[in-house]
Amino acid sequence: MPDQRVIDYLNQMRAKGELNNVAALLDQPAPVLDELGIPVGGLRAALDGHFDVGLSLAQVEAGFRALHRPPLIVQDGHVPDKACLAGIFDADIKDQVTAIEPFLGAIGRVTFRNHARNWGGAGWVIAVDGPDYLVMTSRSVALQVAKRVAGGQGVFLFAPSGGRFGAAMDFSDGADDQVVCDMKRFAFIADDPAVDVAIARVRADDGAAIDQLPVAPTSGQDQERVALVGYPAIDDFVDDPTGPQAGFRVLRRVKRFSPGVLRISAGSDPTHDCTVLGGMIGAPLISLDCGVVIGLQGVRGIVPVETLKTLLDQTVSITSFATAAELSEDQGHDAKRFAGRDGYDPQFLGQVAVPLPTVPTALDLARPPDATKDRPHELRYQHFGVLFSLAQKSPVIAALNIDGAQTRRIKRGNRRWRKDLRVPADMQLGRAAYADPDIDRGHMVRRAATNWGPDAETARRANADTFHYTVASPQHRGLNQNPRTWLGLEDYIMDNVRTFGFRANVFTGPVFSDDDPPLAGTDATIPLNYFKVVSMLAEDEEGTPQLHVTAYVLSQGPLVQAMLQDMPSGGFVFGEFRTFQVRIRDLEQMSGYDFGPLRDADPLERPDTVLRLQPIEQFTQIQL
């Protein structure tokens, strides 16, 4: 007779609508099933309702989880079976896993000395403090060998044999060559069981060379792709010999990568659906979308990264734990990263060409090594291209193609900003240039407008491409974060003109001026004005598509000037920026750029138009 618990479990999964999705995964490689020794045919039969196949409840549950959220092996610092995740998540999951692999060596197991158990859970390097690694782990792990004393520090307990317990960090992935660093002491053990955190000082041996994990500023967003990485062991807090984890007992001994999805709902603590194996308590919860730690796996749930950073700072008075930008910015992305990118397409509208404008030679445009012969200065990205000035250390023009019919919703996430190494790194503004909290990295392409394509992978690639310093210009936060007219110009125009094919091109860039103030700590400036030119084919009254082009200028002069004044303690209140619709010929005079045939398609050039400059306080004032 089949185990009734198996029937009940599968019926529960069917009621949740998850059974069919998991059954479909049986048609692709499932390396964890091979490790578990679960026959694909038997599991398929069980999922189809044929329960008398000799599988126990533990095997069926383990097989379900192994397909739905597989805990994959980490080997030599890589996740060799990550290709199987493309059938579970979107195809770009492989690139996301590859991006965090350099940091997997910072995660290990907390091993014990003079103790009945060899190890008790996971830990990971959050910072380096002089000769020590600062390792985050679980309070419940620390209390197996230590106790909290006055001041929050931990001291090792005495073993029943009379000697003291001890601990170390084993950063190896299960290979024969161990990477073991002695633990000096627990610098902090939380007093409250609800804050399941301990911080250890671990000797940074010369031969270890462990990188610290980058941490996020906040604890993530709903539906963000995440992973737990730890070193499974038998764990009294998680393992139940009769429970669902029993089927996974053969997966011990090596480091595991368990992907899943973050779930956040109002009034509830964040959760995730990663497979949590025994011994993974204390493991970091890593955002795959952003490549940063967003929490720690505790006994009772996730400890958010904000709590981890606060406790670290209070414990060791250190604020130098690394963000993703600090650890990865200098690596940047070389030309290989952008292989296959077409950049801006001048023929995108179909019936008429919209070429890139010509700019003054004094701007000294970069010449990327992968540029094309006909456009030797263009940095080509997904759906857009950039002309970058070495003289200004700034994008001059970002040229974007928009296909409104293929728009996809892609979350911004806490993306890492990288340098594009097709341009010399020292000619780009980096993280340090944006240290002033009032200065933002201003996208010269509207990030959300790039998020289109025939599939989600294409849209995500475009989204990620916008997070390069070659695409950013220093802007006052009041401009960059204000959601009014400037951000919605493209949408308004496309919604209110009889657009042919729902396609448009957008040119955006700074208007450099001798009045632009210097950007502190650099030889660059903060532009006081920006322009935007929107072009499309619009149907006339007879239904014939005609080129339609409008131009706009945004002034942030008052904002920046106020910022540079001596302000009293507590900050200042700045005036609002102004958006103006201008004639293209006047924009050419202001910028020194030549927009060629576009000026002839400007509605402000019509004989019946008397305005040459129109302040825009609301979209209805735009002359279309």
C-alpha positions as CSV (number, residue, x, y, z in Angstrom):
1,M,0.0,0.0,0.0
2,P,1.3,3.5,-0.7
3,D,2.1,5.8,2.2
4,Q,-0.9,7.9,2.9
5,R,1.4,10.8,3.8
6,V,2.8,10.8,0.2
7,I,-0.8,11.0,-1.2
8,D,-1.7,13.9,1.2
9,Y,1.5,15.7,0.4
10,L,1.1,15.5,-3.4
11,N,-2.5,16.6,-3.1
12,Q,-1.4,19.6,-1.1
13,M,1.1,20.5,-3.8
14,R,-1.6,20.0,-6.5
15,A,-4.0,22.3,-4.6
16,K,-1.3,25.0,-4.5
17,G,-0.9,24.7,-8.3
18,E,2.8,23.7,-8.0
19,L,2.6,20.1,-9.0
20,N,2.3,20.6,-12.8
21,N,5.2,23.1,-12.8
22,V,7.5,20.7,-11.0
23,A,6.4,17.7,-13.1
24,A,7.4,19.6,-16.3
25,L,11.0,19.9,-14.9
26,L,11.4,16.1,-15.2
27,D,12.0,16.6,-18.9
28,Q,15.3,18.4,-18.2
29,P,18.5,17.3,-16.4
30,A,18.1,17.2,-12.6
31,P,21.6,16.5,-11.1
32,V,20.3,16.5,-7.5
33,L,17.9,13.7,-8.3
34,D,20.9,11.6,-9.3
35,E,22.6,12.4,-6.0
36,L,19.5,11.4,-4.1
37,G,19.2,8.2,-6.0
38,I,15.6,8.9,-6.9
39,P,14.5,7.4,-10.2
40,V,13.0,9.9,-12.6
41,G,10.4,7.3,-13.7
42,G,9.3,6.6,-10.2
43,L,9.0,10.2,-9.2
44,R,7.1,11.0,-12.5
45,A,4.6,8.2,-11.7
46,A,4.1,9.5,-8.1
47,L,3.5,13.0,-9.4
48,D,1.0,11.6,-11.9
49,G,-0.9,10.0,-9.1
50,H,0.5,6.5,-9.2
51,F,1.6,6.3,-5.6
52,D,2.5,2.6,-5.3
53,V,6.0,3.0,-6.7
54,G,8.1,2.3,-3.6
55,L,9.0,5.9,-2.8
56,S,8.8,7.1,0.8
57,L,7.3,10.4,1.8
58,A,10.9,11.7,2.4
59,Q,11.9,10.7,-1.1
60,V,8.9,12.3,-2.8
61,E,9.3,15.5,-0.8
62,A,13.1,15.6,-1.5
63,G,12.5,14.9,-5.2
64,F,9.9,17.7,-5.4
65,R,12.3,20.2,-3.7
66,A,15.2,18.9,-5.8
67,L,13.3,19.8,-8.9
68,H,11.7,23.0,-7.7
69,R,14.5,24.5,-5.7
70,P,17.6,22.3,-6.2
71,P,20.5,22.6,-3.6
72,L,23.4,22.5,-6.1
73,I,27.0,21.5,-5.3
74,V,29.6,24.3,-5.1
75,Q,32.9,22.9,-6.6
76,D,36.2,24.8,-6.9
77,G,34.3,28.1,-6.3
78,H,31.8,27.4,-9.0
79,V,28.3,26.0,-9.4
80,P,28.9,23.5,-12.2
81,D,25.2,22.5,-12.6
82,K,23.8,26.0,-12.7
83,A,22.6,25.5,-16.3
84,C,19.7,23.4,-15.0
85,L,18.3,26.5,-13.3
86,A,17.4,28.1,-16.6
87,G,14.4,25.8,-16.8
88,I,13.3,26.8,-13.4
89,F,14.0,30.5,-13.5
90,D,14.7,32.8,-16.5
91,A,17.7,32.1,-18.7
92,D,19.7,34.9,-17.2
93,I,19.9,33.1,-13.9
94,K,23.2,31.5,-15.2
95,D,24.8,34.9,-15.6
96,Q,23.6,36.0,-12.1
97,V,25.1,32.9,-10.5
98,T,28.4,33.4,-12.4
99,A,28.5,37.0,-11.1
100,I,28.5,35.9,-7.5
101,E,30.8,32.9,-7.8
102,P,34.0,34.9,-7.0
103,F,32.5,35.5,-3.5
104,L,31.5,31.9,-2.7
105,G,34.9,31.3,-1.1
106,A,33.9,33.7,1.7
107,I,31.3,31.2,2.9
108,G,32.1,28.2,5.0
109,R,31.2,26.0,7.9
110,V,31.8,26.8,11.6
111,T,33.8,23.8,12.8
112,F,34.2,22.8,16.5
113,R,37.1,21.4,18.5
114,N,36.8,19.1,21.5
115,H,33.1,18.8,20.7
116,A,30.9,15.8,19.9
117,R,29.9,17.5,16.6
118,N,32.4,18.3,13.9
119,W,30.6,21.5,12.8
120,G,27.5,23.4,13.8
121,G,26.4,25.7,10.9
122,A,27.5,28.2,8.3
123,G,29.4,31.5,8.5
124,W,30.7,34.1,6.1
125,V,33.1,37.0,6.0
126,I,31.3,40.3,6.1
127,A,34.4,42.5,6.7
128,V,38.1,42.5,7.2
129,D,39.5,44.3,10.3
130,G,43.3,44.4,10.4
131,P,44.6,40.9,10.8
132,D,41.1,39.4,11.3
133,Y,38.2,38.3,9.2
134,L,34.8,39.3,10.8
135,V,32.5,36.4,10.3
136,M,28.7,36.5,10.6
137,T,27.0,33.4,11.9
138,S,24.0,32.3,13.9
139,R,23.7,32.9,17.7
140,S,22.5,29.3,18.0
141,V,25.7,28.1,16.4
142,A,27.9,30.1,18.7
143,L,26.0,28.9,21.8
144,Q,27.0,25.3,21.1
145,V,30.6,26.1,22.2
146,A,30.5,29.5,23.9
147,K,28.4,31.6,26.2
148,R,27.6,35.3,26.2
149,V,29.2,37.4,29.0
150,A,29.0,41.0,30.0
151,G,29.3,43.4,27.1
152,G,28.0,40.8,24.7
153,Q,31.2,39.0,24.0
154,G,31.5,35.3,23.9
155,V,33.9,33.0,25.8
156,F,34.5,29.3,24.9
157,L,32.9,26.8,27.3
158,F,34.7,23.9,28.9
159,A,34.1,20.5,27.3
160,P,33.1,17.5,29.5
161,S,36.6,16.2,29.1
162,G,38.0,19.3,30.9
163,G,39.5,21.1,28.0
164,R,37.9,24.2,26.4
165,F,35.9,24.0,23.3
166,G,37.3,25.8,20.2
167,A,36.1,26.8,16.8
168,A,37.4,27.5,13.3
169,M,36.2,28.5,9.9
170,D,36.5,25.9,7.1
171,F,36.1,27.9,3.8
172,S,36.7,24.8,1.5
173,D,33.9,23.5,-0.6
174,G,34.4,19.9,0.4
175,A,37.5,19.3,-1.6
176,D,40.6,17.6,-0.1
177,D,42.5,20.9,0.2
178,Q,41.0,22.5,3.3
179,V,41.1,26.3,3.9
180,V,40.8,26.5,7.7
181,C,41.3,29.6,9.7
182,D,41.3,29.6,13.5
183,M,38.6,31.5,15.4
184,K,40.0,33.7,18.1
185,R,36.8,34.5,19.9
186,F,33.2,35.5,19.4
187,A,33.2,39.3,19.5
188,F,29.5,39.4,19.9
189,I,26.6,37.0,20.7
190,A,23.1,38.4,20.7
191,D,21.2,38.2,23.9
192,D,17.8,38.1,22.3
193,P,17.0,34.7,20.6
194,A,14.9,36.7,18.0
195,V,18.1,38.3,16.8
196,D,19.9,35.1,15.8
197,V,23.3,36.7,15.1
198,A,26.9,36.1,16.4
199,I,30.1,37.8,15.1
200,A,33.4,36.0,15.3
201,R,37.0,37.2,14.9
202,V,38.8,34.7,12.7
203,R,42.5,34.8,12.1
204,A,43.2,35.8,8.5
205,D,45.9,33.3,7.6
206,D,48.2,34.4,4.8
207,G,47.4,31.5,2.6
208,A,43.6,31.9,2.8
209,A,43.1,35.1,0.8
210,I,39.3,35.2,1.5
211,D,37.2,37.9,-0.1
212,Q,34.5,39.5,1.9
213,L,30.9,39.3,0.7
214,P,29.3,42.5,-0.6
215,V,26.3,43.6,1.4
216,A,23.2,45.5,0.3
217,P,21.9,48.8,1.7
218,T,18.4,47.3,2.3
219,S,17.0,43.8,2.7
220,G,15.5,43.2,-0.8
221,Q,12.2,43.3,-2.7
222,D,9.3,41.0,-3.2
223,Q,9.9,38.3,-5.9
224,E,13.7,39.0,-5.9
225,R,15.7,35.9,-6.9
226,V,17.9,34.8,-4.0
227,A,20.1,32.0,-2.9
228,L,21.3,30.5,0.4
229,V,24.9,29.2,0.4
230,G,26.1,27.0,3.2
231,Y,27.7,23.8,4.2
232,P,25.0,21.3,5.2
233,A,25.4,19.1,8.3
234,I,23.0,17.2,10.6
235,D,21.3,20.0,12.5
236,D,19.2,19.6,15.6
237,F,17.4,22.8,14.8
238,V,16.3,21.8,11.3
239,D,16.6,18.1,10.9
240,D,13.8,15.7,11.9
241,P,14.4,12.0,11.1
242,T,10.8,11.7,10.2
243,G,10.4,15.1,8.5
244,P,10.8,16.4,4.9
245,Q,14.5,17.0,5.3
246,A,15.2,13.3,5.9
247,G,15.4,12.7,2.2
248,F,18.2,15.1,1.9
249,R,20.6,13.5,4.4
250,V,22.8,12.1,1.6
251,L,23.5,15.7,0.4
252,R,25.8,16.6,3.3
253,R,29.6,17.1,3.4
254,V,29.9,19.7,0.6
255,K,29.0,23.4,0.1
256,R,25.6,23.9,-1.4
257,F,23.9,26.7,-3.5
258,S,20.1,26.8,-2.9
259,P,18.3,29.2,-5.1
260,G,14.8,30.5,-4.6
261,V,12.6,33.6,-4.5
262,L,12.2,36.3,-1.8
263,R,8.7,36.8,-0.5
264,I,7.6,40.1,1.2
265,S,4.1,40.9,2.2
266,A,2.6,43.7,4.3
267,G,2.6,42.9,8.0
268,S,4.8,39.8,7.7
269,D,8.5,39.2,8.0
270,P,10.3,38.4,4.8
271,T,10.5,34.8,3.8
272,H,12.0,32.7,0.9
273,D,11.5,29.4,-0.6
274,C,15.1,28.2,-0.9
275,T,15.7,24.7,0.2
276,V,17.1,25.0,3.8
277,L,19.2,22.0,4.7
278,G,20.5,21.1,8.1
279,G,23.7,23.0,9.0
280,M,22.8,26.0,6.8
281,I,21.7,28.1,9.8
282,G,23.9,31.2,9.7
283,A,24.2,31.1,5.9
284,P,24.0,34.3,3.9
285,L,20.9,35.1,1.9
286,I,22.2,36.5,-1.3
287,S,20.2,38.5,-3.9
288,L,21.0,37.1,-7.3
289,D,19.3,40.1,-9.0
290,C,21.8,42.4,-7.3
291,G,24.7,40.2,-6.3
292,V,24.7,41.3,-2.6
293,V,23.8,39.8,0.8
294,I,20.4,40.9,2.0
295,G,20.1,38.8,5.2
296,L,21.2,35.9,7.3
297,Q,19.4,32.6,7.7
298,G,18.5,32.2,11.4
299,V,16.6,29.5,13.2
300,R,13.4,31.6,13.2
301,G,13.7,33.1,9.8
302,I,15.7,35.8,8.0
303,V,17.8,38.4,9.9
304,P,17.7,41.5,7.7
305,V,21.0,43.1,6.5
306,E,20.2,46.3,8.2
307,T,20.4,44.5,11.5
308,L,23.6,42.8,10.6
309,K,25.3,46.0,9.6
310,T,24.1,47.8,12.8
311,L,25.4,45.0,15.1
312,L,28.7,44.9,13.2
313,D,29.2,48.6,13.6
314,Q,28.3,48.6,17.3
315,T,30.5,45.6,18.0
316,V,33.7,46.5,16.3
317,S,33.3,50.2,15.4
318,I,33.9,49.5,11.8
319,T,32.0,50.9,8.8
320,S,34.3,49.6,6.1
321,F,32.3,46.4,5.2
322,A,32.1,46.3,1.5
323,T,29.3,47.1,-0.8
324,A,29.0,45.4,-4.1
325,A,30.3,48.6,-5.8
326,E,33.4,48.6,-3.7
327,L,34.2,45.0,-4.4
328,S,33.5,44.9,-8.1
329,E,33.6,48.4,-9.6
330,D,37.3,48.2,-10.4
331,Q,36.8,45.0,-12.2
332,G,34.4,46.6,-14.6
333,H,33.2,45.0,-17.8
334,D,35.3,44.6,-20.9
335,A,34.2,44.4,-24.5
336,K,33.4,40.7,-24.2
337,R,30.5,41.6,-21.9
338,F,28.8,43.5,-24.7
339,A,29.3,41.1,-27.5
340,G,26.2,41.0,-29.7
341,R,24.9,44.4,-28.6
342,D,23.7,46.4,-31.6
343,G,23.5,49.7,-29.9
344,Y,21.4,52.5,-31.3
345,D,19.6,51.7,-34.6
346,P,19.2,54.8,-36.9
347,Q,16.8,52.9,-39.1
348,F,14.6,51.9,-36.1
349,L,11.6,53.8,-37.3
350,G,11.6,52.0,-40.6
351,Q,10.8,54.6,-43.2
352,V,13.2,57.4,-42.3
353,A,16.7,57.4,-40.8
354,V,17.4,59.3,-37.6
355,P,21.2,59.5,-37.4
356,L,23.2,60.4,-34.3
357,P,23.9,64.2,-34.1
358,T,27.4,65.5,-34.8
359,V,29.2,67.0,-31.8
360,P,32.2,69.4,-31.5
361,T,35.6,67.8,-31.8
362,A,36.7,69.5,-28.5
363,L,34.6,66.9,-26.6
364,D,37.2,64.3,-27.6
365,L,34.9,61.3,-28.0
366,A,36.1,57.9,-26.8
367,R,36.8,55.2,-29.5
368,P,35.8,51.9,-28.0
369,P,37.7,48.9,-29.4
370,D,34.5,47.1,-30.6
371,A,33.0,50.2,-32.4
372,T,31.9,49.8,-36.0
373,K,33.5,51.5,-38.9
374,D,30.5,53.8,-39.7
375,R,30.1,54.8,-36.0
376,P,33.6,54.7,-34.5
377,H,32.7,56.5,-31.2
378,E,29.5,54.6,-30.2
379,L,29.5,52.4,-27.0
380,R,26.9,49.9,-28.1
381,Y,24.5,48.5,-25.4
382,Q,21.2,46.7,-25.6
383,H,18.7,49.0,-27.4
384,F,20.8,52.1,-26.9
385,G,24.2,53.6,-27.7
386,V,26.4,56.2,-25.9
387,L,28.8,58.8,-27.2
388,F,31.3,59.4,-24.3
389,S,33.5,62.5,-23.9
390,L,37.0,61.9,-22.5
391,A,37.3,65.7,-22.0
392,Q,34.2,65.9,-19.8
393,K,34.4,62.4,-18.4
394,S,30.7,62.2,-19.2
395,P,28.3,60.8,-21.7
396,V,27.5,63.4,-24.4
397,I,24.6,61.7,-26.0
398,A,22.6,58.5,-25.0
399,A,20.6,57.4,-28.0
400,L,17.7,55.0,-27.2
401,N,15.3,53.0,-29.3
402,I,11.9,52.3,-27.7
403,D,9.4,49.7,-28.8
404,G,6.4,50.4,-26.7
405,A,4.6,47.3,-28.0
406,Q,7.3,45.0,-26.4
407,T,7.6,46.8,-23.0
408,R,8.3,44.5,-20.1
409,R,8.3,45.2,-16.4
410,I,11.7,44.7,-15.0
411,K,12.6,45.7,-11.4
412,R,15.4,48.1,-10.9
413,G,16.9,46.2,-7.9
414,N,20.0,47.3,-6.0
415,R,22.1,47.1,-9.1
416,R,25.9,47.3,-9.0
417,W,27.3,50.2,-11.0
418,R,30.3,49.1,-13.1
419,K,32.8,50.9,-15.3
420,D,32.8,50.1,-19.0
421,L,36.4,49.2,-19.7
422,R,36.0,49.9,-23.4
423,V,36.7,53.4,-22.1
424,P,39.9,53.9,-19.9
425,A,38.8,53.5,-16.3
426,D,40.6,56.6,-15.1
427,M,38.5,58.7,-17.6
428,Q,35.3,57.7,-16.0
429,L,33.7,59.0,-12.8
430,G,33.3,56.2,-10.3
431,R,31.8,55.6,-6.9
432,A,34.0,58.1,-5.1
433,A,32.8,60.9,-7.4
434,Y,29.3,60.4,-6.1
435,A,30.2,60.4,-2.4
436,D,28.1,63.6,-1.8
437,P,24.6,62.4,-0.8
438,D,23.1,65.2,-2.8
439,I,24.6,64.0,-6.0
440,D,23.0,61.1,-7.8
441,R,24.1,58.9,-10.7
442,G,21.7,60.3,-13.3
443,H,20.7,57.7,-16.0
444,M,21.1,59.3,-19.4
445,V,18.7,56.7,-20.7
446,R,15.4,56.2,-18.8
447,R,16.1,52.7,-17.4
448,A,12.5,51.6,-17.6
449,A,12.3,52.6,-21.3
450,T,15.1,50.2,-22.2
451,N,13.1,47.3,-20.7
452,W,11.6,45.9,-23.9
453,G,12.2,43.0,-26.2
454,P,10.9,39.7,-27.5
455,D,11.6,38.0,-24.2
456,A,12.4,38.9,-20.5
457,E,16.1,38.0,-20.9
458,T,16.6,40.7,-23.6
459,A,14.8,43.3,-21.4
460,R,16.9,42.4,-18.3
461,R,20.1,42.7,-20.4
462,A,19.1,46.2,-21.4
463,N,18.2,47.0,-17.8
464,A,21.6,45.9,-16.6
465,D,23.4,47.8,-19.3
466,T,22.1,51.1,-18.0
467,F,24.1,50.6,-14.8
468,H,27.5,51.6,-16.2
469,Y,29.2,54.9,-15.3
470,T,29.5,55.7,-19.0
471,V,25.7,56.0,-19.0
472,A,25.5,58.3,-15.9
473,S,25.9,62.0,-15.4
474,P,26.2,63.7,-11.9
475,Q,22.8,65.2,-11.1
476,H,21.3,66.8,-8.0
477,R,19.1,64.3,-6.2
478,G,16.1,66.7,-6.6
479,L,16.3,66.4,-10.4
480,N,17.0,62.7,-10.6
481,Q,14.3,61.6,-8.1
482,N,11.5,64.0,-9.1
483,P,8.9,62.0,-11.0
484,R,7.3,64.9,-12.8
485,T,7.4,66.1,-16.4
486,W,11.0,65.1,-17.4
487,L,10.6,61.4,-16.7
488,G,7.3,61.1,-18.4
489,L,7.9,63.0,-21.6
490,E,8.4,59.9,-23.8
491,D,5.2,58.2,-22.5
492,Y,3.1,61.3,-22.9
493,I,4.2,61.9,-26.5
494,M,3.8,58.3,-27.5
495,D,0.3,58.2,-25.9
496,N,-0.9,61.5,-27.5
497,V,0.5,61.3,-31.0
498,R,-0.8,58.8,-33.6
499,T,2.5,57.0,-33.4
500,F,3.4,54.7,-36.3
501,G,4.4,51.3,-34.9
502,F,4.5,52.6,-31.3
503,R,8.2,53.2,-31.8
504,A,10.3,56.2,-30.8
505,N,13.9,57.3,-30.5
506,V,15.2,59.4,-27.6
507,F,18.4,61.4,-27.5
508,T,19.4,62.6,-24.0
509,G,22.5,64.3,-22.7
510,P,24.0,67.2,-20.8
511,V,24.3,70.7,-22.2
512,F,27.8,71.7,-21.1
513,S,28.4,75.3,-20.1
514,D,31.2,77.5,-18.7
515,D,28.9,78.1,-15.7
516,D,28.8,74.4,-14.7
517,P,30.2,74.1,-11.2
518,P,33.1,71.6,-10.5
519,L,32.3,68.2,-9.1
520,A,34.2,67.9,-5.8
521,G,37.3,65.7,-5.9
522,T,37.3,65.4,-9.7
523,D,38.2,67.4,-12.8
524,A,34.7,67.0,-14.1
525,T,31.7,69.4,-13.7
526,I,28.0,69.2,-12.7
527,P,26.0,70.1,-15.8
528,L,23.3,72.7,-15.1
529,N,21.1,71.7,-18.1
530,Y,20.1,68.6,-19.9
531,F,18.3,68.1,-23.2
532,K,16.0,65.4,-24.6
533,V,15.0,65.0,-28.2
534,V,12.1,62.6,-29.1
535,S,11.6,61.4,-32.6
536,M,9.0,59.1,-34.1
537,L,6.8,58.5,-37.2
538,A,3.4,60.1,-36.6
539,E,0.5,59.7,-38.9
540,D,-1.0,62.8,-40.4
541,E,-4.6,63.4,-41.0
542,E,-4.5,61.3,-44.1
543,G,-2.8,58.4,-42.3
544,T,0.6,59.0,-43.9
545,P,3.5,58.5,-41.5
546,Q,5.7,61.6,-41.2
547,L,8.8,62.2,-39.0
548,H,7.9,64.1,-35.9
549,V,10.6,65.5,-33.6
550,T,10.3,67.6,-30.4
551,A,13.1,68.9,-28.1
552,Y,13.3,69.8,-24.4
553,V,15.7,71.3,-22.0
554,L,15.8,70.7,-18.3
555,S,17.6,73.3,-16.1
556,Q,18.9,72.2,-12.7
557,G,20.9,75.4,-12.3
558,P,19.0,76.7,-9.2
559,L,19.3,73.3,-7.5
560,V,23.0,73.0,-8.0
561,Q,23.7,76.7,-7.1
562,A,21.8,76.3,-3.9
563,M,23.7,73.1,-3.1
564,L,27.1,74.9,-3.4
565,Q,26.1,77.7,-1.0
566,D,26.9,77.6,2.7
567,M,23.9,75.9,4.2
568,P,22.9,76.0,7.8
569,S,22.9,72.7,9.8
570,G,19.9,70.6,8.9
571,G,20.1,71.1,5.1
572,F,18.3,73.4,2.8
573,V,15.2,73.7,0.7
574,F,15.9,74.0,-3.0
575,G,13.8,75.4,-5.8
576,E,12.2,73.2,-8.5
577,F,13.8,72.6,-11.8
578,R,12.2,73.8,-15.0
579,T,11.4,72.0,-18.2
580,F,11.2,73.8,-21.5
581,Q,10.2,72.8,-24.9
582,V,12.6,74.4,-27.4
583,R,13.2,74.6,-31.1
584,I,15.9,72.1,-32.3
585,R,17.7,75.0,-33.9
586,D,17.9,76.7,-30.6
587,L,19.1,73.6,-28.9
588,E,21.8,73.3,-31.5
589,Q,22.9,76.9,-30.7
590,M,23.0,76.1,-27.0
591,S,24.9,72.8,-27.3
592,G,27.0,73.2,-30.4
593,Y,25.5,69.9,-31.7
594,D,24.2,69.4,-35.2
595,F,20.9,67.4,-35.4
596,G,20.8,67.5,-39.2
597,P,17.4,66.7,-40.8
598,L,15.6,66.6,-37.4
599,R,15.2,70.3,-37.3
600,D,12.9,70.2,-40.3
601,A,10.5,67.9,-38.5
602,D,10.1,70.1,-35.4
603,P,6.4,71.3,-34.8
604,L,7.8,74.6,-33.4
605,E,9.1,75.3,-36.9
606,R,5.6,75.4,-38.4
607,P,4.6,78.8,-39.8
608,D,1.7,79.1,-37.4
609,T,3.9,78.6,-34.4
610,V,5.1,81.8,-32.7
611,L,6.7,80.3,-29.6
612,R,10.3,79.4,-29.7
613,L,10.5,78.4,-26.0
614,Q,7.6,76.9,-24.0
615,P,7.8,76.4,-20.2
616,I,6.3,73.0,-19.4
617,E,4.5,72.8,-16.1
618,Q,2.1,70.1,-17.3
619,F,2.1,67.8,-20.3
620,T,-0.8,69.5,-22.0
621,Q,1.5,72.5,-22.7
622,I,3.7,70.5,-25.1
623,Q,3.4,71.6,-28.7
624,L,2.8,68.4,-30.7
